[in-house]
Amino acid sequence: MKKKVILIIVIVGILIPAVLWASALIKCEILTQKYYDDFKQAYTQNTTLGEMEYFKVLSCDENIAEVYYVSKGMTDANVLTFENNNGVWQEISWKTIWSTSGSASEVIYPYWWHFIYGGL
């Protein structure tokens, strides 16, 4: 009986974080598809950033959006925050999350495994 209880606790302990993580990834995918056209070139407002491999919309409401951009060649990743000014998204902040050539080595949820790129 004790073994069954321990097994159930272990399974639940694995399943709950996995479901939460999967739902966060799904949410980002849905937001990315919904706002793809709005943010596919929005990073070009920041002239220090080069070409991007891909991006994921982390959060977006009517006024503020956070978008995670990974550079071509996966040499760095940045989170840009945009504000909606009369229907036009304007960058209001920028933070480098990880970089293979610098000192940035943060983790971004739900894409936590990406920090490995910056650490190599």
Secondary structure, DSSP 8 states (H G I E B T S, - for coil): -HHHHHHHHHHHHHHHHHHHHHHHHHHHHHHHHHTHHHHTTGGGGSTT---EEEEEEEEE-SSEEEEEEEEGGG-EEEEEEEEEETTEEEEEEEEEEEESSSS-B---SS-GGGHHHHH-
